[in-house]
Amino acid sequence: MKPATFEYMRPETTRGALDALASHGDEARVLAGGQSLVPMMNLRLARPAVLVDITHVQELRELRVCADAVTIGAGVRQLAVERSADVAAALPILRQGLAYVGHAPIRSRGTVCGSVAHADPLAELPAIVLALDGVMVAAGPAGRREIAAADFFRSYYTTALEPDELLAEIRIPRPPERWGSAFLELARRHGDFALAGVAALVDVDDDRRIRGVRLALSGVAEAPVRAVEAEGALSGATLDDGQALRAAADAAIRTIDPMSDVHATSEFRREVAGVLVRRAIVLAGERSIERAKSVR
Ligand SMILES: Cc1cc2nc3c(=O)[nH]c(=O)nc-3n(C[C@H](O)[C@H](O)[C@H](O)COP(=O)(O)OP(=O)(O)OC[C@H]3O[C@@H](n4cnc5c(N)ncnc54)[C@H](O)[C@@H]3O)c2cc1C
């Protein structure tokens, strides 16, 4: 199918993009990589009257890796982030998770901010940004405002962004050097949206004792879920403490509400999520130990 008729605008500045959004209200949508919006328009699941293409806005294309944070502008493609050696060193979980996002041709067009703004509960990047305590920088008619990831994702395809705002950039604070990370998911085929996914960041001391952990899950509720209770269940445990790992998985399962569909039942998704939580914690913990050796 072809999309319904729409007007196409191609501003070259953020101000121009915001003016275009402001003058068309709910009728306008930002077009970034088009990898979700265009298929939805072709299927007539979305019928925006106006598309505001932000890919020619130079100032939104910045990918900045600093000592304290990584900043990803709205125009930065997923593949650019995945291939950046600086990003891989600062936040390896981005590359670990991006490997699961569709296929390379999709990532060569799709943007990181587009995936986060789209807020598909099955998507990898929203869960990763949540685990990393990322900060969304929204630009709107009144200026910029910052929204913590924990307050950003509201429900299916719904975020804290207003219709006249765009997600200008995502700022992700760098965890301390010693933290290891892992992103794991189960999909029916590589590149498919997953049945469930887990982003884990873990800090382990020299005695394999867990000093810090952050966990977020995708695909198991109407928005990505930060598994705070599960994080608490691991406090003081060692990486080899099977009981604590099982308690963390059970706590994570209690906080999720997966759907049943043609791909899997809710029960199966819960089961998968629990297994992935345990595996992701151990893998991230082992990587923490490796990183500790290299920073000594
Ligand atoms: C075959 C296929 C398989 C895929 N598999 C996966 C997968 O496994 N995992 C996954 O996560 N994704 C997957 N995707 C989606 C892909 O990651 C998209 O690139 C991503 O969801 C949207 O990014 P985009 O830049 O293409 O945004 P667009 O498609 O351009 O926009 C998506 C939505 O976000 C809004 N938007 C975009 N950027 C901004 C912004 N800066 N500010 C405000 N609103 C904005 C748009 O208005 C629109 O509503 C797949 C896509 C395809 C076609």
The ligand as a Gaussian input file, in Angstrom:
#p B3LYP/6-31G(d) Opt

LIG

0 1
 C       12.373000      -4.643000       8.828000
 C       12.587000      -3.805000      10.062000
 C       13.035000      -4.442000      11.224000
 C       13.255000      -3.688000      12.371000
 N       13.680000      -4.339000      13.497000
 C       13.863000      -3.641000      14.633000
 C       14.305000      -4.276000      15.825000
 O       14.556000      -5.477000      15.865000
 N       14.442000      -3.513000      16.938000
 C       14.170000      -2.166000      16.936000
 O       14.314000      -1.521000      17.957000
 N       13.772000      -1.546000      15.830000
 C       13.608000      -2.234000      14.685000
 N       13.180000      -1.579000      13.558000
 C       12.876000      -0.128000      13.650000
 C       14.128000       0.724000      13.499000
 O       14.999000       0.569000      14.608000
 C       13.771000       2.214000      13.380000
 O       14.869000       2.809000      12.780000
 C       13.452000       2.956000      14.638000
 O       12.400000       2.350000      15.356000
 C       12.954000       4.377000      14.332000
 O       14.033000       5.199000      14.019000
 P       13.944000       6.118000      12.744000
 O       15.068000       7.089000      12.847000
 O       13.852000       5.295000      11.541000
 O       12.591000       6.954000      13.017000
 P       11.297000       7.275000      12.102000
 O       10.811000       6.018000      11.490000
 O       11.694000       8.373000      11.170000
 O       10.343000       7.817000      13.187000
 C        9.690000       6.947000      14.107000
 C        8.762000       7.774000      15.020000
 O        9.531000       8.570000      15.922000
 C        9.297000       9.963000      15.689000
 N       10.613000      10.603000      15.747000
 C       11.746000      10.210000      15.113000
 N       12.776000      10.988000      15.492000
 C       12.278000      11.889000      16.365000
 C       12.859000      12.961000      17.106000
 N       14.157000      13.243000      17.032000
 N       12.044000      13.693000      17.898000
 C       10.723000      13.404000      17.991000
 N       10.118000      12.405000      17.325000
 C       10.891000      11.660000      16.525000
 C        8.641000      10.059000      14.316000
 O        7.819000      11.197000      14.202000
 C        7.855000       8.766000      14.254000
 O        6.654000       8.908000      14.965000
 C       13.001000      -2.279000      12.377000
 C       12.561000      -1.652000      11.202000
 C       12.372000      -2.395000      10.055000
 C       11.902000      -1.691000       8.809000

